[in-house]
Amino acid sequence: MPFINVKLIEGVFSSEQKSQIIRKLTDTMVSIEGEAMRSVTWCVVEEVKSGDWGIAGKPLSTADVKALAASKPAVAA
């Protein structure tokens, strides 16, 4: 039985976005393992408190993630 665990910083994704994450990740696993496994494929979304997640030795907040999401991706040269 596959178990997909997704950790996100709290307050970044809406309920609809989290539902979409669950649906699409489940669909991806089923595309690999077969439709018969859908009913036993678990997906859990866990939210981590803002500031309790760190990258490069620095805490990351909800505001930091929202700022990252709002920035434009770098254009490859």
N, CA, C and O atoms as a CHARMM CRD file, in Angstrom:
* protein
*
  308
    1    1 MET  N      0.83400  -1.17500   0.00000 PROA 1      0.00000
    2    1 MET  CA     0.00000   0.00000   0.00000 PROA 1      0.00000
    3    1 MET  C      0.88800   1.25100   0.00000 PROA 1      0.00000
    4    1 MET  O      1.58900   1.50900   0.97800 PROA 1      0.00000
    5    2 PRO  N      0.86300   2.01000  -1.06700 PROA 2      0.00000
    6    2 PRO  CA     1.66800   3.23400  -1.12800 PROA 2      0.00000
    7    2 PRO  C      1.18000   4.28500  -0.13400 PROA 2      0.00000
    8    2 PRO  O     -0.01700   4.43000   0.11400 PROA 2      0.00000
    9    3 PHE  N      2.12600   4.99700   0.41400 PROA 3      0.00000
   10    3 PHE  CA     1.83900   6.09200   1.34500 PROA 3      0.00000
   11    3 PHE  C      2.62300   7.30600   0.86600 PROA 3      0.00000
   12    3 PHE  O      3.85400   7.28800   0.85200 PROA 3      0.00000
   13    4 ILE  N      1.92200   8.34800   0.48000 PROA 4      0.00000
   14    4 ILE  CA     2.54500   9.58600   0.00900 PROA 4      0.00000
   15    4 ILE  C      2.40800  10.60600   1.13400 PROA 4      0.00000
   16    4 ILE  O      1.29800  10.87500   1.59300 PROA 4      0.00000
   17    5 ASN  N      3.52400  11.17300   1.58100 PROA 5      0.00000
   18    5 ASN  CA     3.50300  12.15400   2.65900 PROA 5      0.00000
   19    5 ASN  C      4.03800  13.47200   2.10600 PROA 5      0.00000
   20    5 ASN  O      5.18000  13.55000   1.65200 PROA 5      0.00000
   21    6 VAL  N      3.20200  14.50000   2.15100 PROA 6      0.00000
   22    6 VAL  CA     3.56500  15.82300   1.64100 PROA 6      0.00000
   23    6 VAL  C      3.61300  16.78100   2.81900 PROA 6      0.00000
   24    6 VAL  O      2.64700  16.88900   3.57400 PROA 6      0.00000
   25    7 LYS  N      4.71700  17.46900   2.97600 PROA 7      0.00000
   26    7 LYS  CA     4.84700  18.46000   4.04600 PROA 7      0.00000
   27    7 LYS  C      4.92100  19.84100   3.41700 PROA 7      0.00000
   28    7 LYS  O      5.69300  20.08400   2.49000 PROA 7      0.00000
   29    8 LEU  N      4.09600  20.73900   3.94600 PROA 8      0.00000
   30    8 LEU  CA     4.00500  22.11500   3.45300 PROA 8      0.00000
   31    8 LEU  C      4.06300  23.07300   4.63000 PROA 8      0.00000
   32    8 LEU  O      3.68600  22.71800   5.74700 PROA 8      0.00000
   33    9 ILE  N      4.52800  24.26700   4.38400 PROA 9      0.00000
   34    9 ILE  CA     4.46800  25.29600   5.42600 PROA 9      0.00000
   35    9 ILE  C      3.03200  25.79500   5.50000 PROA 9      0.00000
   36    9 ILE  O      2.40500  26.05800   4.47400 PROA 9      0.00000
   37   10 GLU  N      2.51800  25.92500   6.71300 PROA 10     0.00000
   38   10 GLU  CA     1.12500  26.29600   6.92000 PROA 10     0.00000
   39   10 GLU  C      0.77600  27.62300   6.25500 PROA 10     0.00000
   40   10 GLU  O      1.60200  28.53300   6.17100 PROA 10     0.00000
   41   11 GLY  N     -0.46400  27.71100   5.78600 PROA 11     0.00000
   42   11 GLY  CA    -0.99200  28.97000   5.27200 PROA 11     0.00000
   43   11 GLY  C     -0.55000  29.34000   3.86500 PROA 11     0.00000
   44   11 GLY  O     -0.83500  30.44600   3.40700 PROA 11     0.00000
   45   12 VAL  N      0.13800  28.44600   3.16800 PROA 12     0.00000
   46   12 VAL  CA     0.59400  28.76000   1.81200 PROA 12     0.00000
   47   12 VAL  C     -0.43100  28.29200   0.77900 PROA 12     0.00000
   48   12 VAL  O     -0.75600  29.02900  -0.15100 PROA 12     0.00000
   49   13 PHE  N     -0.93600  27.07700   0.94000 PROA 13     0.00000
   50   13 PHE  CA    -1.85900  26.50300  -0.02900 PROA 13     0.00000
   51   13 PHE  C     -3.28700  26.51400   0.50200 PROA 13     0.00000
   52   13 PHE  O     -3.51700  26.29400   1.69200 PROA 13     0.00000
   53   14 SER  N     -4.23900  26.76800  -0.38100 PROA 14     0.00000
   54   14 SER  CA    -5.66000  26.74900  -0.01200 PROA 14     0.00000
   55   14 SER  C     -6.13400  25.30200   0.11000 PROA 14     0.00000
   56   14 SER  O     -5.43200  24.37400  -0.29200 PROA 14     0.00000
   57   15 SER  N     -7.32000  25.12200   0.66300 PROA 15     0.00000
   58   15 SER  CA    -7.89800  23.78000   0.77000 PROA 15     0.00000
   59   15 SER  C     -8.05900  23.15600  -0.61200 PROA 15     0.00000
   60   15 SER  O     -7.80000  21.96500  -0.78700 PROA 15     0.00000
   61   16 GLU  N     -8.48000  23.94400  -1.58500 PROA 16     0.00000
   62   16 GLU  CA    -8.63600  23.43100  -2.95400 PROA 16     0.00000
   63   16 GLU  C     -7.29200  23.00000  -3.53400 PROA 16     0.00000
   64   16 GLU  O     -7.20800  21.96700  -4.19800 PROA 16     0.00000
   65   17 GLN  N     -6.24800  23.77700  -3.29200 PROA 17     0.00000
   66   17 GLN  CA    -4.91500  23.40300  -3.79100 PROA 17     0.00000
   67   17 GLN  C     -4.42300  22.11700  -3.13200 PROA 17     0.00000
   68   17 GLN  O     -3.81300  21.27500  -3.79100 PROA 17     0.00000
   69   18 LYS  N     -4.68300  21.96300  -1.84400 PROA 18     0.00000
   70   18 LYS  CA    -4.27700  20.73400  -1.15600 PROA 18     0.00000
   71   18 LYS  C     -5.05400  19.52400  -1.68800 PROA 18     0.00000
   72   18 LYS  O     -4.49400  18.43700  -1.82700 PROA 18     0.00000
   73   19 SER  N     -6.32400  19.71400  -1.98100 PROA 19     0.00000
   74   19 SER  CA    -7.11900  18.64300  -2.58600 PROA 19     0.00000
   75   19 SER  C     -6.56000  18.27100  -3.95600 PROA 19     0.00000
   76   19 SER  O     -6.50600  17.09600  -4.31800 PROA 19     0.00000
   77   20 GLN  N     -6.15200  19.27000  -4.69900 PROA 20     0.00000
   78   20 GLN  CA    -5.55900  19.04100  -6.02000 PROA 20     0.00000
   79   20 GLN  C     -4.23500  18.27900  -5.89900 PROA 20     0.00000
   80   20 GLN  O     -3.95400  17.39100  -6.70400 PROA 20     0.00000
   81   21 ILE  N     -3.43700  18.62000  -4.91100 PROA 21     0.00000
   82   21 ILE  CA    -2.17600  17.90600  -4.65900 PROA 21     0.00000
   83   21 ILE  C     -2.47000  16.42800  -4.38900 PROA 21     0.00000
   84   21 ILE  O     -1.83100  15.54900  -4.96700 PROA 21     0.00000
   85   22 ILE  N     -3.42900  16.16000  -3.51600 PROA 22     0.00000
   86   22 ILE  CA    -3.79100  14.78100  -3.17200 PROA 22     0.00000
   87   22 ILE  C     -4.27100  14.03000  -4.41600 PROA 22     0.00000
   88   22 ILE  O     -3.83900  12.90700  -4.67600 PROA 22     0.00000
   89   23 ARG  N     -5.15500  14.65000  -5.17300 PROA 23     0.00000
   90   23 ARG  CA    -5.72500  14.01900  -6.35600 PROA 23     0.00000
   91   23 ARG  C     -4.65000  13.71400  -7.41100 PROA 23     0.00000
   92   23 ARG  O     -4.59200  12.60800  -7.95000 PROA 23     0.00000
   93   24 LYS  N     -3.80700  14.70400  -7.69400 PROA 24     0.00000
   94   24 LYS  CA    -2.81200  14.53300  -8.75100 PROA 24     0.00000
   95   24 LYS  C     -1.68800  13.57000  -8.35000 PROA 24     0.00000
   96   24 LYS  O     -1.21200  12.79600  -9.18000 PROA 24     0.00000
   97   25 LEU  N     -1.26700  13.61500  -7.09500 PROA 25     0.00000
   98   25 LEU  CA    -0.23800  12.66900  -6.65700 PROA 25     0.00000
   99   25 LEU  C     -0.77100  11.23800  -6.65700 PROA 25     0.00000
  100   25 LEU  O     -0.05900  10.30400  -7.02700 PROA 25     0.00000
  101   26 THR  N     -2.02000  11.07100  -6.24100 PROA 26     0.00000
  102   26 THR  CA    -2.63900   9.74700  -6.27800 PROA 26     0.00000
  103   26 THR  C     -2.72700   9.26000  -7.72100 PROA 26     0.00000
  104   26 THR  O     -2.38500   8.11300  -8.00700 PROA 26     0.00000
  105   27 ASP  N     -3.18400  10.12400  -8.63600 PROA 27     0.00000
  106   27 ASP  CA    -3.26800   9.75500 -10.05200 PROA 27     0.00000
  107   27 ASP  C     -1.90000   9.34900 -10.60300 PROA 27     0.00000
  108   27 ASP  O     -1.79500   8.40600 -11.38700 PROA 27     0.00000
  109   28 THR  N     -0.85200  10.06800 -10.18700 PROA 28     0.00000
  110   28 THR  CA     0.49900   9.74600 -10.65300 PROA 28     0.00000
  111   28 THR  C      0.92000   8.36500 -10.16600 PROA 28     0.00000
  112   28 THR  O      1.44400   7.56800 -10.94400 PROA 28     0.00000
  113   29 MET  N      0.69800   8.07700  -8.89300 PROA 29     0.00000
  114   29 MET  CA     1.06000   6.75900  -8.36200 PROA 29     0.00000
  115   29 MET  C      0.27300   5.65300  -9.06700 PROA 29     0.00000
  116   29 MET  O      0.83500   4.61200  -9.40800 PROA 29     0.00000
  117   30 VAL  N     -1.01500   5.87400  -9.28400 PROA 30     0.00000
  118   30 VAL  CA    -1.85600   4.87600  -9.93600 PROA 30     0.00000
  119   30 VAL  C     -1.38800   4.64000 -11.37400 PROA 30     0.00000
  120   30 VAL  O     -1.47500   3.52100 -11.88000 PROA 30     0.00000
  121   31 SER  N     -0.89300   5.68900 -12.03100 PROA 31     0.00000
  122   31 SER  CA    -0.39100   5.51700 -13.39800 PROA 31     0.00000
  123   31 SER  C      0.82900   4.60400 -13.42700 PROA 31     0.00000
  124   31 SER  O      1.11700   3.98100 -14.44900 PROA 31     0.00000
  125   32 ILE  N      1.53900   4.52400 -12.31900 PROA 32     0.00000
  126   32 ILE  CA     2.72400   3.66100 -12.20800 PROA 32     0.00000
  127   32 ILE  C      2.34600   2.26400 -11.72100 PROA 32     0.00000
  128   32 ILE  O      2.79900   1.26400 -12.27700 PROA 32     0.00000
  129   33 GLU  N      1.51700   2.20100 -10.68600 PROA 33     0.00000
  130   33 GLU  CA     1.24600   0.92800 -10.02000 PROA 33     0.00000
  131   33 GLU  C     -0.00600   0.21200 -10.50600 PROA 33     0.00000
  132   33 GLU  O     -0.18600  -0.97300 -10.22400 PROA 33     0.00000
  133   34 GLY  N     -0.87000   0.90700 -11.22700 PROA 34     0.00000
  134   34 GLY  CA    -2.09500   0.30200 -11.73700 PROA 34     0.00000
  135   34 GLY  C     -3.33100   0.74700 -10.97900 PROA 34     0.00000
  136   34 GLY  O     -3.28000   1.01500  -9.77800 PROA 34     0.00000
  137   35 GLU  N     -4.44000   0.82100 -11.69700 PROA 35     0.00000
  138   35 GLU  CA    -5.70500   1.32200 -11.15600 PROA 35     0.00000
  139   35 GLU  C     -6.19100   0.53200  -9.94400 PROA 35     0.00000
  140   35 GLU  O     -6.83800   1.09200  -9.05800 PROA 35     0.00000
  141   36 ALA  N     -5.88800  -0.74800  -9.89900 PROA 36     0.00000
  142   36 ALA  CA    -6.34200  -1.58400  -8.77700 PROA 36     0.00000
  143   36 ALA  C     -5.79500  -1.09500  -7.43800 PROA 36     0.00000
  144   36 ALA  O     -6.35100  -1.42400  -6.39000 PROA 36     0.00000
  145   37 MET  N     -4.71800  -0.31600  -7.45600 PROA 37     0.00000
  146   37 MET  CA    -4.09700   0.16700  -6.21600 PROA 37     0.00000
  147   37 MET  C     -4.67400   1.49800  -5.72500 PROA 37     0.00000
  148   37 MET  O     -4.32000   1.94900  -4.63500 PROA 37     0.00000
  149   38 ARG  N     -5.55900   2.13800  -6.51100 PROA 38     0.00000
  150   38 ARG  CA    -6.09600   3.44700  -6.12000 PROA 38     0.00000
  151   38 ARG  C     -6.71900   3.42400  -4.72000 PROA 38     0.00000
  152   38 ARG  O     -6.47800   4.32100  -3.91100 PROA 38     0.00000
  153   39 SER  N     -7.49900   2.41700  -4.45100 PROA 39     0.00000
  154   39 SER  CA    -8.23100   2.39100  -3.17100 PROA 39     0.00000
  155   39 SER  C     -7.33100   2.18300  -1.95700 PROA 39     0.00000
  156   39 SER  O     -7.76700   2.38500  -0.82400 PROA 39     0.00000
  157   40 VAL  N     -6.08600   1.78500  -2.18100 PROA 40     0.00000
  158   40 VAL  CA    -5.17000   1.59300  -1.05900 PROA 40     0.00000
  159   40 VAL  C     -3.96200   2.53200  -1.12400 PROA 40     0.00000
  160   40 VAL  O     -2.96600   2.32500  -0.43000 PROA 40     0.00000
  161   41 THR  N     -4.06200   3.55900  -1.96000 PROA 41     0.00000
  162   41 THR  CA    -3.00000   4.56600  -2.05700 PROA 41     0.00000
  163   41 THR  C     -3.36500   5.71900  -1.13200 PROA 41     0.00000
  164   41 THR  O     -4.36000   6.41200  -1.34600 PROA 41     0.00000
  165   42 TRP  N     -2.55100   5.91500  -0.10800 PROA 42     0.00000
  166   42 TRP  CA    -2.78300   6.94300   0.90000 PROA 42     0.00000
  167   42 TRP  C     -1.96800   8.18000   0.56400 PROA 42     0.00000
  168   42 TRP  O     -0.83300   8.07300   0.09800 PROA 42     0.00000
  169   43 CYS  N     -2.54300   9.35000   0.79700 PROA 43     0.00000
  170   43 CYS  CA    -1.82400  10.60900   0.62600 PROA 43     0.00000
  171   43 CYS  C     -2.17200  11.50800   1.81200 PROA 43     0.00000
  172   43 CYS  O     -3.34000  11.80900   2.05600 PROA 43     0.00000
  173   44 VAL  N     -1.14900  11.92600   2.53800 PROA 44     0.00000
  174   44 VAL  CA    -1.34700  12.76800   3.71600 PROA 44     0.00000
  175   44 VAL  C     -0.61600  14.09200   3.48800 PROA 44     0.00000
  176   44 VAL  O      0.56400  14.11900   3.13900 PROA 44     0.00000
  177   45 VAL  N     -1.34200  15.17400   3.69200 PROA 45     0.00000
  178   45 VAL  CA    -0.73700  16.50400   3.61200 PROA 45     0.00000
  179   45 VAL  C     -0.59700  17.01900   5.04200 PROA 45     0.00000
  180   45 VAL  O     -1.58000  17.15600   5.77100 PROA 45     0.00000
  181   46 GLU  N      0.63700  17.29800   5.41900 PROA 46     0.00000
  182   46 GLU  CA     0.91500  17.82000   6.75700 PROA 46     0.00000
  183   46 GLU  C      1.43000  19.24900   6.63100 PROA 46     0.00000
  184   46 GLU  O      2.30500  19.53900   5.81500 PROA 46     0.00000
  185   47 GLU  N      0.88200  20.12300   7.44000 PROA 47     0.00000
  186   47 GLU  CA     1.35900  21.50400   7.45500 PROA 47     0.00000
  187   47 GLU  C      2.29700  21.71100   8.63700 PROA 47     0.00000
  188   47 GLU  O      1.99500  21.33800   9.77100 PROA 47     0.00000
  189   48 VAL  N      3.41900  22.30400   8.34400 PROA 48     0.00000
  190   48 VAL  CA     4.44100  22.60200   9.34300 PROA 48     0.00000
  191   48 VAL  C      4.28900  24.07200   9.72300 PROA 48     0.00000
  192   48 VAL  O      4.09600  24.92800   8.86000 PROA 48     0.00000
  193   49 LYS  N      4.37600  24.35300  11.01100 PROA 49     0.00000
  194   49 LYS  CA     4.22800  25.71900  11.50600 PROA 49     0.00000
  195   49 LYS  C      5.24900  26.65500  10.84600 PROA 49     0.00000
  196   49 LYS  O      6.41700  26.30300  10.67800 PROA 49     0.00000
  197   50 SER  N      4.79100  27.83000  10.48400 PROA 50     0.00000
  198   50 SER  CA     5.66200  28.85300   9.89400 PROA 50     0.00000
  199   50 SER  C      6.86100  29.09800  10.80400 PROA 50     0.00000
  200   50 SER  O      6.70900  29.33600  12.00300 PROA 50     0.00000
  201   51 GLY  N      8.05700  29.03600  10.21300 PROA 51     0.00000
  202   51 GLY  CA     9.27500  29.23800  10.98700 PROA 51     0.00000
  203   51 GLY  C      9.88100  27.96700  11.53000 PROA 51     0.00000
  204   51 GLY  O     11.01700  27.97700  12.00400 PROA 51     0.00000
  205   52 ASP  N      9.12200  26.83700  11.46700 PROA 52     0.00000
  206   52 ASP  CA     9.63200  25.54800  11.95700 PROA 52     0.00000
  207   52 ASP  C     10.27400  24.72100  10.84600 PROA 52     0.00000
  208   52 ASP  O     10.61100  23.55600  11.05600 PROA 52     0.00000
  209   53 TRP  N     10.44000  25.30300   9.69400 PROA 53     0.00000
  210   53 TRP  CA    11.05300  24.65100   8.53900 PROA 53     0.00000
  211   53 TRP  C     12.27600  25.47400   8.20500 PROA 53     0.00000
  212   53 TRP  O     12.19200  26.70100   8.14600 PROA 53     0.00000
  213   54 GLY  N     13.39200  24.84500   7.98700 PROA 54     0.00000
  214   54 GLY  CA    14.60600  25.59500   7.69500 PROA 54     0.00000
  215   54 GLY  C     15.27000  25.16300   6.41400 PROA 54     0.00000
  216   54 GLY  O     15.24100  23.98800   6.05000 PROA 54     0.00000
  217   55 ILE  N     15.87100  26.11900   5.73100 PROA 55     0.00000
  218   55 ILE  CA    16.66400  25.86700   4.53300 PROA 55     0.00000
  219   55 ILE  C     17.96300  26.64800   4.68100 PROA 55     0.00000
  220   55 ILE  O     17.95500  27.83600   5.00500 PROA 55     0.00000
  221   56 ALA  N     19.06300  25.97600   4.44200 PROA 56     0.00000
  222   56 ALA  CA    20.39300  26.59500   4.51700 PROA 56     0.00000
  223   56 ALA  C     20.65100  27.21000   5.89300 PROA 56     0.00000
  224   56 ALA  O     21.31900  28.23700   6.01200 PROA 56     0.00000
  225   57 GLY  N     20.11000  26.56700   6.92800 PROA 57     0.00000
  226   57 GLY  CA    20.34400  27.02700   8.28800 PROA 57     0.00000
  227   57 GLY  C     19.47800  28.19300   8.72600 PROA 57     0.00000
  228   57 GLY  O     19.69900  28.75800   9.79700 PROA 57     0.00000
  229   58 LYS  N     18.48200  28.56700   7.90500 PROA 58     0.00000
  230   58 LYS  CA    17.61100  29.70100   8.23900 PROA 58     0.00000
  231   58 LYS  C     16.15400  29.25200   8.24000 PROA 58     0.00000
  232   58 LYS  O     15.72900  28.49700   7.36500 PROA 58     0.00000
  233   59 PRO  N     15.38000  29.72600   9.24100 PROA 59     0.00000
  234   59 PRO  CA    13.96400  29.38500   9.26600 PROA 59     0.00000
  235   59 PRO  C     13.24000  29.99100   8.06100 PROA 59     0.00000
  236   59 PRO  O     13.57400  31.08300   7.60400 PROA 59     0.00000
  237   60 LEU  N     12.24900  29.26500   7.56200 PROA 60     0.00000
  238   60 LEU  CA    11.46000  29.71300   6.42500 PROA 60     0.00000
  239   60 LEU  C     10.03300  29.94400   6.90600 PROA 60     0.00000
  240   60 LEU  O      9.43700  29.07400   7.54100 PROA 60     0.00000
  241   61 SER  N      9.49200  31.11100   6.60300 PROA 61     0.00000
  242   61 SER  CA     8.14800  31.44900   7.06100 PROA 61     0.00000
  243   61 SER  C      7.14200  31.34900   5.91200 PROA 61     0.00000
  244   61 SER  O      7.51700  31.21400   4.74800 PROA 61     0.00000
  245   62 THR  N      5.86800  31.41800   6.26500 PROA 62     0.00000
  246   62 THR  CA     4.80400  31.44000   5.26600 PROA 62     0.00000
  247   62 THR  C      5.01700  32.60400   4.31500 PROA 62     0.00000
  248   62 THR  O      4.85900  32.45000   3.10400 PROA 62     0.00000
  249   63 ALA  N      5.37000  33.76000   4.84100 PROA 63     0.00000
  250   63 ALA  CA     5.59900  34.94800   4.00100 PROA 63     0.00000
  251   63 ALA  C      6.76200  34.71000   3.03200 PROA 63     0.00000
  252   63 ALA  O      6.70200  35.13700   1.87900 PROA 63     0.00000
  253   64 ASP  N      7.81100  34.03700   3.48600 PROA 64     0.00000
  254   64 ASP  CA     8.94900  33.72300   2.61200 PROA 64     0.00000
  255   64 ASP  C      8.51400  32.86400   1.42700 PROA 64     0.00000
  256   64 ASP  O      8.90600  33.11700   0.28800 PROA 64     0.00000
  257   65 VAL  N      7.69500  31.84100   1.70900 PROA 65     0.00000
  258   65 VAL  CA     7.25100  30.93400   0.64500 PROA 65     0.00000
  259   65 VAL  C      6.33900  31.67200  -0.33100 PROA 65     0.00000
  260   65 VAL  O      6.43900  31.48000  -1.54300 PROA 65     0.00000
  261   66 LYS  N      5.45300  32.51100   0.19100 PROA 66     0.00000
  262   66 LYS  CA     4.56600  33.28400  -0.68900 PROA 66     0.00000
  263   66 LYS  C      5.37300  34.23900  -1.56400 PROA 66     0.00000
  264   66 LYS  O      5.03600  34.43900  -2.73100 PROA 66     0.00000
  265   67 ALA  N      6.42300  34.82500  -1.02100 PROA 67     0.00000
  266   67 ALA  CA     7.28100  35.70800  -1.79900 PROA 67     0.00000
  267   67 ALA  C      8.00400  34.91600  -2.89300 PROA 67     0.00000
  268   67 ALA  O      8.13500  35.39400  -4.02000 PROA 67     0.00000
  269   68 LEU  N      8.47000  33.71400  -2.56600 PROA 68     0.00000
  270   68 LEU  CA     9.10300  32.85600  -3.57300 PROA 68     0.00000
  271   68 LEU  C      8.12700  32.51500  -4.69300 PROA 68     0.00000
  272   68 LEU  O      8.48000  32.58000  -5.87000 PROA 68     0.00000
  273   69 ALA  N      6.90600  32.15300  -4.32700 PROA 69     0.00000
  274   69 ALA  CA     5.90200  31.78100  -5.31600 PROA 69     0.00000
  275   69 ALA  C      5.53000  32.94800  -6.22000 PROA 69     0.00000
  276   69 ALA  O      5.17400  32.74300  -7.38000 PROA 69     0.00000
  277   70 ALA  N      5.60900  34.15600  -5.70500 PROA 70     0.00000
  278   70 ALA  CA     5.25100  35.34800  -6.47600 PROA 70     0.00000
  279   70 ALA  C      6.37000  35.81900  -7.39500 PROA 70     0.00000
  280   70 ALA  O      6.12800  36.57100  -8.33900 PROA 70     0.00000
  281   71 SER  N      7.59500  35.37600  -7.11900 PROA 71     0.00000
  282   71 SER  CA     8.72100  35.83500  -7.94200 PROA 71     0.00000
  283   71 SER  C      8.71900  35.11200  -9.28000 PROA 71     0.00000
  284   71 SER  O      8.21400  33.99600  -9.40600 PROA 71     0.00000
  285   72 LYS  N      9.28900  35.76600 -10.26200 PROA 72     0.00000
  286   72 LYS  CA     9.36100  35.18100 -11.59800 PROA 72     0.00000
  287   72 LYS  C     10.55900  34.24100 -11.65500 PROA 72     0.00000
  288   72 LYS  O     11.62900  34.55800 -11.13500 PROA 72     0.00000
  289   73 PRO  N     10.37800  33.07100 -12.29400 PROA 73     0.00000
  290   73 PRO  CA    11.50100  32.13600 -12.42100 PROA 73     0.00000
  291   73 PRO  C     12.60200  32.72100 -13.29500 PROA 73     0.00000
  292   73 PRO  O     12.34800  33.51600 -14.20000 PROA 73     0.00000
  293   74 ALA  N     13.83000  32.30600 -13.00000 PROA 74     0.00000
  294   74 ALA  CA    14.97500  32.76500 -13.79600 PROA 74     0.00000
  295   74 ALA  C     14.84800  32.21600 -15.20800 PROA 74     0.00000
  296   74 ALA  O     14.40800  31.08600 -15.41500 PROA 74     0.00000
  297   75 VAL  N     15.23700  33.02800 -16.16600 PROA 75     0.00000
  298   75 VAL  CA    15.19900  32.60700 -17.55900 PROA 75     0.00000
  299   75 VAL  C     16.54900  32.00900 -17.92400 PROA 75     0.00000
  300   75 VAL  O     17.58800  32.63900 -17.72200 PROA 75     0.00000
  301   76 ALA  N     16.53400  30.79000 -18.46300 PROA 76     0.00000
  302   76 ALA  CA    17.78600  30.12800 -18.85400 PROA 76     0.00000
  303   76 ALA  C     18.39600  30.85200 -20.03900 PROA 76     0.00000
  304   76 ALA  O     17.69900  31.22300 -20.98300 PROA 76     0.00000
  305   77 ALA  N     19.69600  31.04700 -19.98100 PROA 77     0.00000
  306   77 ALA  CA    20.36500  31.75100 -21.07700 PROA 77     0.00000
  307   77 ALA  C     20.72000  30.82900 -22.21000 PROA 77     0.00000
  308   77 ALA  O     21.28900  31.26800 -23.20900 PROA 77     0.00000
